[in-house]
Amino acid sequence: MRFDRYDNRAAQVAAALVTAAHDGLTPDGLAAVVDDFDLPVVVTETDVAPAAELAAELDPLFGADADATVAAVDARLAALDVRPRLTTHDGRDPHLHFEPDGADTVTRLRVNCLMGIAAVVADAGPGRLGRCGAAHCEVVYVDVSRNGRRRFCSTACANRTHVAEHRSRRRDAPDSA
């Protein structure tokens, strides 16, 4: 499914931040999230703890019950200082910015991640915010598949799970010999 490029990118940043924080967010991990999405922010050591708190705030939005997700996103949006404006910097086409001018790195991440998540939920439904169904995998994702039925973060997790299920069925099946 094609979401607006802003929705998809900002929600993807949220998923990447939450996933990075599952292993304990480090300055390098936060910088990697920022770099992977070419975000125009500078990460400092002091950003790590508030970014980890943001990740913990965003985590329950992925893979949750639809009504709970809508209510949780709405509550988080109500607490934001949002100032939408169109901008055309760095030779890019006009696009939206939502955070106040001069906002710090984590405030920018918070506003953009929540606005992206809200747009995905509004446009495609809360079911698009997923959590990997594989045992022992904590990856969260934004489901951009055409049919919205994604269950795993990767083909590797899907294959591992399906092979384990197949082996379990064979092991539990009565001998036919």
Secondary structure, 3 states (H helix, E strand, C coil): CCCCHHHHHHHHHHHHHHHHHHCCCCHHHHHHHHHHCCCCCCCCHHHHHHHHHHHHHHHHHCCCCHHHHHHHHHHHHHCCCCCCEEECCCCCCCEEECCCCCCCHHHHHHHHHHHHHHHHHHHHCHHHEEECCCCCCCCEEECCCCCCCCCCCCHHHHHHHHHHHHHHHHHHCCCCC
